[in-house]
Amino acid sequence: MAVDYAVIVVYLAGMLAMGWWGMRRARSKSEFLVAGRRLGPAMYSGTMAAIVLGGASTIGGVGLGYQYGLSGAWMVFTIGLGLLALSVFFSARIARLKVYTVSEMLDLRYGGGRAGIVSGVVMWAYTLMLAVTSTIAYATIFDVLFDMNRTVAIVLGGSIVVAYSTLGGMWSITLTDMVQFVVKTIGVLLLLLPIAVVKAGGFSEMKAQLPTEYFDPLGIGGETIFTYVLIYTFGMLIGQDIWQRVFTARSDRTAKWGGTVAGTYCLAYALAGAVIGTAAKVLYPELGSPDDAFATIVRDELPVGVRGLVLAAALAAVMSTSSGALIACATVANNDIWSRLRGLGKAPAENADDHDEVQGNRLFILIMGLAVICTAIAIDNVVEALTVAYNLLVGGLLVPILGGLVWKRGTVYGALASVVVGGLAVIVLMATYGILANEPVYYGLLASLAAYLMVSLATPATDAAVLTAWRERLAGPPSELASEPAPVSQ
């Protein structure tokens, strides 16, 4: 195990070193929050794939494969479909807006800040819980590595992410995510996948040992797949953590095609996790929990050194999502909530970036990071916490955000009603049916849509000047057609 420990220690030290290096580049608000909007296709694709494929996609994806077979790929598969839909249909328009948060987009589209601050609170709750669930996963990984106490594991892993995120903001996160993408690709796709299949005796032996349902692509159930689409596919379209990565693209083309590559990678990753879980079912048919499948097969079947690299891959998956959710949470808390409460109005223009704004955002990452660590220590059920986050996000924000992008008749009052009615409906229905029930997101989304349509049609149309300014931002400045920012070296 000494070699495995060395691999992990070197990896963690490297993450901190990149955070320190990123601090030297993050000298403005734009550099700190969106990496100067200068990422080229290769780096954009890698970092986008890294943030959406976290601990739930890696450890949870293998667990679903253990429980359901190949159809266990559907959760991660719907994440990939959401990323593909975002990249093909919306990313170019989102990138042209040159904003920092989803709530700023709502302000631009509907005029004023009434819908923006309410949506900011909902988005903050979502990003906070997303960061919390990612941070909790450190306990599983460090337990396998060091038999470490849960609280100590969460504090150790969370502190490293908070440290490099606070130092360099999006630049540090981008650099570490790119490394994490490479580590995940090598550890999961190139090492763990083939080793697991071979150890299980190959696909023929797996088919002989397991029920036929394990190889049915729809074995997990149509209702479950539909729920995954509602929560994860639609969640990918509107999450602050995902949009903030779109804002880092240097051009429309980068956002569209780089995201398409990342989405396609997610589809392959989904299938790999399900196959690994299916192999683990052959090797360990009586595990106490499906989520133990990843740790068990890594601990018992991989050789020294390889085991350390694959565990580093799992750690990379958790860190990439955790850091992305953390900076998104801090960005929303500072720009959409705190600044408005202080009466600072709208976010400053790009040319108003200065040292004080970087320091302010750095402070918010530190504060939110401490809040995430403390909350992660207090919460035990990761699945319930993640379900609450996505139910609130989809039920409260999907309709006003997509409605603003595709329906010009939508109004600020319709958007505000949609957020409030959808959010409250989800909360009440979760209390009634249970957090893990499907009804809250189904009916909450329908209530949000009904409120948006009825209130928008019953109130005056959005001012023509607001819509004109909105269309001009969506089109992008003419200078962008002639030139692009200098790309990051790749």
Secondary structure, DSSP 8 states (H G I E B T S, - for coil): -HHHHHHHHHHHHHHHHHHHHHHHH--SHHHHHHGGG-B-HHHHHHHHHHHHS-HIIIIIHHHHHHHHGGGGGHHHHHHHHHHHHIIIIIHHHHHHT--SSHHHHHHHHHSSSHHHHHHHHHHHHHHHHHHHHHHHTHHHHHHHHH---HHHHHHHHHHHHHHHHHHHHHHHHHHHHHHHHHHHIIIIIIIIHHHHHHHTTHHHHHHHHS-GGGG-TTTT-HHHHHHHIIIIIHHHHH-HHHHHHHTTBSSHHIIIIIHHHHHHHHHHHHHHHHHHHHHHHHH-TT-S-GGGHHHHHHHHHS-TTHHHHHHHHHHHHHHHHHHHHHHHHHHIIIIIIIHHHTT--S---GGG--HHHHHHHHHHHHHHHHHHHHHHHH---HHHHHHHHHHHHHHHHHHHHHHHHH-TT--HHHHHHHHHHHHHHHHHHHHHH-TT-SHHHHHHHHHHHHHHHHHHHHS----HHHHHHHHHHHH--THHHH--------
